[in-house]
Amino acid sequence: MISIAQPNITEDEIEEVVKVLKSGFIAQGPKVAEFEDKFAEYVGVEHAVATSSGTTALHLALLSLGIEKDDEVITTPFSFAATGNSILFTGASPVFADIESKTYNIDPQKIEEVITDKTKAIMPVHLYGQPADMDPIKKIAEEHNLWIIEDAAQAHGALYHDQMTGSLGDMACFSFYPTKNMTTGEGGIITTESEELADAARILRSHGESERYTHIRLGYNFRMTDIAAAIGLVQLERLDDFNKNRIENAEYLTTHIDTIEGIESPFVMDQVKHVFHQYTIRVKDGKRDRLKDYLGENGVGTGVHYPKTIYQQKLYQDLDISGDCPQSEKAAGEVLSLPVHPGLTPEDLETIVNVLMEASESFLMER
Ligand SMILES: Cc1ncc(COP(=O)(O)O)c(C=O)c1O
């Protein structure tokens, strides 16, 4: 089976982890600090605050910005649930703006329609590794005095008009879950230009401590371990190669998929570097699930990112949080992610294309 995702771990990561284990410093320590410095430098911002996951990074970023009960945060419903859940954790309400059908990212025009006097922030997601259209989003944020928190969980190393994701808003959050473009096992990181916001996140990350045993507010234990940071330091060195590989795999798939009827290859905006966390096609005429099964039966793993909008999840229905996002609901029924990770061989890529061609002849073309 060709897997949809695969962490890429070499002897280098293993050696660095062993060194940490032998050092006696295995919780948050010098490796986390080094990882934060290197990650901030990579993104081109002043500060990075490493966390236990992408979700805790989002939670801390929102709290650091002062988001609280009765506030509203505008985001996309076409994302992993953690995007919306992080807003719920603060007591604020997620408000959903629909996506652009081509990029699957939040539609700036739809943001304006849902702004109220309770809106405090916009949280765009750079879905599948393609940056959201940040210029109009920034303009709206400036006009309405709103914070921007980038959910960059899927977009390490992506560029918007030559600027790195993670440097496009007030704060940004990445995930290092094993399926992501780089991993630390579990882990996340916040990036920001603001010393004040980074300090707030650091305090909240560790029990609200301004210094050891001085607790100035209610905080958490959302720390990263030095074991995870040791993996992250090696992975960060390899990230550009990983992304190059993903982009080449995507180009190969697109060249062939564009000759196949019934499926649409991913659209890439002008002036962006899409880093293909996922390579997601659109399958027309209600045939997505049939194609998914066919690929699975023929050795090609796939994923549906995502089968429902966030507001269609039971949790949100129980909380009476709804949305009116027809493009997102339509996409949820049509998208299918194919393997694109750097572990794919040329033979794997050929197999994926051949199975798609067979599917096209067998049932994608028929009306
Ligand atoms: C868009 C998005 N936001 C947030 C998260 C949460 O990250 P984590 O799984 O590291 O908590 C993920 C990944 O899982 C994600 O894809």
The ligand as an SDF file (V2000), in Angstrom:
LIG
                    3D

 16 16  0  0  0  0  0  0  0  0999 V2000
   -5.0190   23.2350   10.0550 C   0  0  0  0  0  0  0  0  0  0  0  0
   -4.6130   22.6010   11.3410 C   0  0  0  0  0  0  0  0  0  0  0  0
   -4.7280   23.2900   12.4810 N   0  0  0  0  0  0  0  0  0  0  0  0
   -4.3500   22.7740   13.6560 C   0  0  0  0  0  0  0  0  0  0  0  0
   -3.8270   21.5110   13.7570 C   0  0  0  0  0  0  0  0  0  0  0  0
   -3.4840   20.9670   15.1030 C   0  0  0  0  0  0  0  0  0  0  0  0
   -2.1780   20.5420   15.2270 O   0  0  0  0  0  0  0  0  0  0  0  0
   -1.7830   19.3590   16.2440 P   0  0  0  0  0  0  0  0  0  0  0  0
   -2.3220   18.0860   15.6810 O   0  0  0  0  0  0  0  0  0  0  0  0
   -0.2990   19.3980   16.2640 O   0  0  0  0  0  0  0  0  0  0  0  0
   -2.3790   19.6900   17.5560 O   0  0  0  0  0  0  0  0  0  0  0  0
   -3.6740   20.7580   12.5870 C   0  0  0  0  0  0  0  0  0  0  0  0
   -3.0560   19.4190   12.5680 C   0  0  0  0  0  0  0  0  0  0  0  0
   -3.3430   18.4330   13.0060 O   0  0  0  0  0  0  0  0  0  0  0  0
   -4.0920   21.2960   11.3490 C   0  0  0  0  0  0  0  0  0  0  0  0
   -3.9880   20.6020   10.2250 O   0  0  0  0  0  0  0  0  0  0  0  0
  1  2  1  0
  2  3  1  0
  2 15  2  0
  3  4  2  0
  4  5  1  0
  5  6  1  0
  5 12  2  0
  6  7  1  0
  7  8  1  0
  8  9  2  0
  8 10  1  0
  8 11  1  0
 12 13  1  0
 12 15  1  0
 13 14  2  0
 15 16  1  0
M  END
$$$$
